[in-house]
Amino acid sequence: MDEGIVTGEGVLLDARPASFASRVLGAVIDLLLLAVVGFLVVIVLVSTDLVASEQGARILTVVMVATATVIVPTTVETLTRGRSLGKLVAGIRIVRDDGGPTVFRQSFVRALVGVGELWMTAGSVALICSIVHPQGKRVGDMLAGTYAVRVRGTAPRRDVLPMPPYLAGWARHADIARLPDGLALSARQFVLRAGRLHPASRVELGSQLTQQVQQYVRPLPPPGTHPESFLVAVLAERRERELRAEQRAAVRDAHEATLLHRLPHGVPDPVD
């Protein structure tokens, strides 16, 4: 069974949970970086008058603990959309259960719960929970509605959609406007995974996507064309046209680059 995220349109996105080793690697790197920064801050503060009194030392200790355990993790994860330095090195990202980027609320919940399951228990609670949970979630992830996904590794093979032979002539002469990126992605994912969908959902989604794509195509395909064949033909022709446009642009850029390197008019080019 495929692992991934099912969007509201019923499209399965490839977003496999990060491995336990990747999460540990990212956490260790973040912890080491935090320790180095904290050590430098302590050295700077020791040389000031902030820790001269016992009361000042206590207040400073509370502030530093709160900053290291809650404020810094929340801020970094919110600003980087779930990719701290450790997660960047490990090739993982924290995302919402629906695949979207984390926001302040999710980052704050993860950091706040992490005080208990990471810091106060030396990570034992998070370790056990991540091993048991099928998506590698810790308690903070379950309460925040997040989990870690892999964003680096072997690139998935991209299947090339073949043009249905009986629609090749129509597609070649049809006026196909550029599809919105979201619609094109949804249509592609649908046709690639149509065979794995429930028959009723397959018909409903295929009809919905066909109606949306038809707004960008004139004339419409011959009567009786299957919706999935229509989507495949549009995507295949769209790919071929964009490929030809890129090839023409590359030739034009190469020609312009050659002209730019030529000497001014009237001065012959040197002979090699």
RABELCOR-V204690 format. One record per residue. N is the residue number from 0. RES is the residue in three letters. PSI is psi in radians with two decimals (NA if undefined). D_CENTER is the distance of its C-alpha to the mean C-alpha in Angstrom with 1 decimal. Layout:
N/RES/PSI/D_CENTER
N/RES/PSI/D_CENTER
This chain:
0/MET/2.44/21.2
1/ASP/2.44/17.5
2/GLU/2.40/15.1
3/GLY/-2.86/12.2
4/ILE/2.25/11.7
5/VAL/2.06/14.3
6/THR/3.07/13.8
7/GLY/-0.38/16.9
8/GLU/0.05/17.8
9/GLY/0.31/18.0
10/VAL/2.29/15.3
11/LEU/2.11/13.8
12/LEU/2.46/10.1
13/ASP/1.86/9.6
14/ALA/1.37/8.2
15/ARG/2.45/11.2
16/PRO/2.55/12.4
17/ALA/2.61/13.0
18/SER/2.81/16.6
19/PHE/-0.70/19.3
20/ALA/-0.68/20.1
21/SER/-0.71/16.7
22/ARG/-0.71/16.8
23/VAL/-0.75/20.4
24/LEU/-0.80/19.8
25/GLY/-0.71/17.3
26/ALA/-0.71/19.8
27/VAL/-0.74/22.7
28/ILE/-0.77/21.4
29/ASP/-0.69/20.7
30/LEU/-0.73/24.1
31/LEU/-0.74/25.9
32/LEU/-0.74/24.5
33/LEU/-0.67/25.5
34/ALA/-0.72/28.9
35/VAL/-0.81/29.5
36/VAL/-0.75/28.9
37/GLY/-0.70/31.0
38/PHE/-0.74/33.7
39/LEU/-0.67/33.9
40/VAL/-0.73/34.1
41/VAL/-0.74/36.9
42/ILE/-0.73/38.8
43/VAL/-0.72/38.7
44/LEU/-0.55/39.7
45/VAL/-0.56/42.5
46/SER/-0.02/44.2
47/THR/-3.11/44.3
48/ASP/0.09/46.4
49/LEU/-0.49/43.7
50/VAL/0.35/44.5
51/ALA/-0.60/48.2
52/SER/2.80/48.9
53/GLU/-0.69/48.0
54/GLN/-0.72/46.7
55/GLY/-0.65/44.4
56/ALA/-0.68/43.1
57/ARG/-0.79/42.3
58/ILE/-0.73/40.5
59/LEU/-0.66/38.5
60/THR/-0.78/37.6
61/VAL/-0.76/36.3
62/VAL/-0.74/34.2
63/MET/-0.68/32.8
64/VAL/-0.80/31.9
65/ALA/-0.67/30.2
66/THR/-0.77/28.3
67/ALA/-0.60/27.1
68/THR/-0.47/26.2
69/VAL/-0.93/24.8
70/ILE/-0.88/24.7
71/VAL/-0.87/22.9
72/PRO/-0.72/20.1
73/THR/-0.81/19.6
74/THR/-0.83/19.6
75/VAL/-0.79/17.3
76/GLU/-0.58/14.6
77/THR/-0.80/15.0
78/LEU/-0.58/15.1
79/THR/0.09/12.2
80/ARG/0.79/9.8
81/GLY/0.28/10.2
82/ARG/1.56/10.6
83/SER/3.11/14.3
84/LEU/-0.75/16.2
85/GLY/-0.73/16.7
86/LYS/-0.59/13.2
87/LEU/-0.76/12.4
88/VAL/-0.70/15.4
89/ALA/-0.19/14.7
90/GLY/0.65/11.2
91/ILE/2.90/9.7
92/ARG/2.55/8.0
93/ILE/2.17/9.7
94/VAL/2.89/8.5
95/ARG/2.92/11.1
96/ASP/-0.42/12.8
97/ASP/0.09/11.7
98/GLY/-0.11/7.9
99/GLY/2.90/8.2
100/PRO/2.63/8.1
101/THR/2.66/11.4
102/VAL/-3.09/14.5
103/PHE/-0.73/17.9
104/ARG/-0.82/19.3
105/GLN/-0.71/16.9
106/SER/-0.69/17.0
107/PHE/-0.73/20.8
108/VAL/-0.76/21.4
109/ARG/-0.74/19.6
110/ALA/-0.70/21.7
111/LEU/-0.78/24.8
112/VAL/-0.54/24.8
113/GLY/-0.41/24.0
114/VAL/-0.71/27.4
115/GLY/-0.80/29.1
116/GLU/-0.28/27.1
117/LEU/-0.95/26.1
118/TRP/-0.84/28.8
119/MET/-0.39/31.9
120/THR/0.27/31.5
121/ALA/0.53/30.3
122/GLY/0.07/27.1
123/SER/-0.72/29.2
124/VAL/-0.79/28.0
125/ALA/-0.65/24.3
126/LEU/-0.87/25.2
127/ILE/-0.76/27.1
128/CYS/-0.71/24.6
129/SER/-0.61/21.7
130/ILE/-0.66/23.9
131/VAL/-0.69/25.2
132/HIS/2.38/22.1
133/PRO/-0.46/20.5
134/GLN/0.19/16.9
135/GLY/0.43/18.1
136/LYS/2.53/18.2
137/ARG/3.13/20.7
138/VAL/-0.73/22.9
139/GLY/-0.64/20.9
140/ASP/-0.71/17.8
141/MET/-0.69/20.1
142/LEU/-0.57/21.7
143/ALA/-0.25/18.6
144/GLY/0.76/16.7
145/THR/2.95/13.7
146/TYR/2.91/12.9
147/ALA/2.35/11.2
148/VAL/2.74/8.8
149/ARG/2.32/9.0
150/VAL/0.19/6.6
151/ARG/2.62/9.9
152/GLY/-2.75/13.0
153/THR/2.18/14.8
154/ALA/2.31/13.2
155/PRO/2.57/13.8
156/ARG/2.25/16.9
157/ARG/1.96/16.6
158/ASP/2.38/19.7
159/VAL/2.18/21.8
160/LEU/2.12/23.2
161/PRO/2.51/27.0
162/MET/2.20/29.1
163/PRO/2.18/31.6
164/PRO/-0.70/34.9
165/TYR/-0.10/36.8
166/LEU/0.02/34.2
167/ALA/-0.78/34.0
168/GLY/-0.77/36.9
169/TRP/-0.80/35.8
170/ALA/-0.60/32.2
171/ARG/-0.56/33.8
172/HIS/-0.04/35.8
173/ALA/2.62/33.6
174/ASP/1.77/32.2
175/ILE/1.88/28.5
176/ALA/2.84/26.7
177/ARG/2.22/23.2
178/LEU/2.53/20.9
179/PRO/2.51/18.3
180/ASP/-0.72/14.9
181/GLY/-0.73/13.9
182/LEU/-0.74/17.3
183/ALA/-0.71/17.0
184/LEU/-0.76/13.8
185/SER/-0.74/15.4
186/ALA/-0.73/18.6
187/ARG/-0.81/17.4
188/GLN/-0.59/15.7
189/PHE/-0.86/18.9
190/VAL/-0.51/21.3
191/LEU/-0.47/19.7
192/ARG/0.25/19.8
193/ALA/-0.67/22.9
194/GLY/-0.26/25.2
195/ARG/-0.06/23.4
196/LEU/2.77/23.6
197/HIS/2.44/26.7
198/PRO/-0.74/29.2
199/ALA/-0.76/29.5
200/SER/-0.62/25.8
201/ARG/-0.78/25.7
202/VAL/-0.77/28.5
203/GLU/-0.84/27.2
204/LEU/-0.71/23.7
205/GLY/-0.71/25.2
206/SER/-0.74/27.8
207/GLN/-0.82/25.4
208/LEU/-0.64/23.2
209/THR/-0.76/26.4
210/GLN/-0.66/27.9
211/GLN/-0.74/24.9
212/VAL/-0.57/24.8
213/GLN/-0.41/28.6
214/GLN/-0.32/28.6
215/TYR/0.17/27.4
216/VAL/2.31/29.8
217/ARG/2.34/33.6
218/PRO/2.93/35.7
219/LEU/2.81/34.4
220/PRO/2.94/34.7
221/PRO/2.57/38.1
222/PRO/2.48/39.0
223/GLY/-0.01/38.1
224/THR/2.31/34.8
225/HIS/2.42/32.5
226/PRO/-0.71/29.3
227/GLU/-0.66/27.1
228/SER/-0.67/29.1
229/PHE/-0.79/28.8
230/LEU/-0.75/25.0
231/VAL/-0.75/25.0
232/ALA/-0.75/27.6
233/VAL/-0.79/25.8
234/LEU/-0.72/22.5
235/ALA/-0.79/24.6
236/GLU/-0.66/26.8
237/ARG/-0.73/24.0
238/ARG/-0.77/22.5
239/GLU/-0.69/26.0
240/ARG/-0.71/26.8
241/GLU/-0.63/23.7
242/LEU/-0.76/24.5
243/ARG/-0.66/28.1
244/ALA/-0.70/27.2
245/GLU/-0.67/25.2
246/GLN/-0.73/28.2
247/ARG/-0.69/30.6
248/ALA/-0.68/28.7
249/ALA/-0.72/28.7
250/VAL/-0.74/32.5
251/ARG/-0.74/33.2
252/ASP/-0.69/31.4
253/ALA/-0.68/33.4
254/HIS/-0.74/36.6
255/GLU/-0.63/36.0
256/ALA/-0.65/35.4
257/THR/-0.73/38.6
258/LEU/-0.65/40.5
259/LEU/-0.50/39.3
260/HIS/-0.10/40.7
261/ARG/2.73/44.0
262/LEU/2.84/47.0
263/PRO/2.80/48.4
264/HIS/2.37/50.4
265/GLY/-0.24/53.9
266/VAL/2.03/53.1
267/PRO/2.54/52.9
268/ASP/2.57/50.0
269/PRO/2.51/51.1
270/VAL/2.18/52.1
271/ASP/NA/50.5
